[in-house]
Amino acid sequence: MAKVLIVYYSRTGNTEKMAELVGEGAREAGAEVVVKKVQEAEIADLQEADAIIFGSPTYYGHSAGILREFIDKSVVLHGKLTGKVGGAFASSHNLGGGNETTIRDLLDALLVHGMVIQGSVEGDHYGPVSVGSPDRKAETQCRSLGQRVARLAEKLPA
């Protein structure tokens, strides 16, 4: 059974809702899931997981500073996350609020760690996005991300 870690920051609760939905999808795929606010996460948690998914609201087209700081501290694990599966999701206040650039910001960090990222041919290609509170489309995309990451982590044990 793959262990999926979801680390997120949420100020308004929208990204937190998305994190729970991603977790539901991963559980549906048979994974053991840990969902943590970034304030509660430890860098060591990353090494214990088979898959890592980051979630953030969008601030000026990038992830939240507190999540970025956590990712920056993960440099102590450089080379130790290679082969793990990764993913990302984001929320914003506006349709053109920078969701996609935020997700790419998070995925770039996972790729530098040598992680494996799977895109989606349907819907949000890089990862789920939500404008405000997650609507049905975002809910479906979040569950799908969790399922895809969990299934791939099961196939590619790190």
Secondary structure, DSSP 4 states (H G I P E B T S, - for coil): --EEEEEE--SSSHHHHHHHHHHHHHHHTT-EEEEEEGGG--HHHHHH-SEEEEEEE-BTTB--HHHHHHHHHGGGGTTTSTT-EEEEEEEESSTTSSHHHHHHHHHHHHHHTT-EE---SSSSSSS-EEESS--HHHHHHHHHHHHHHHHHHHHS--
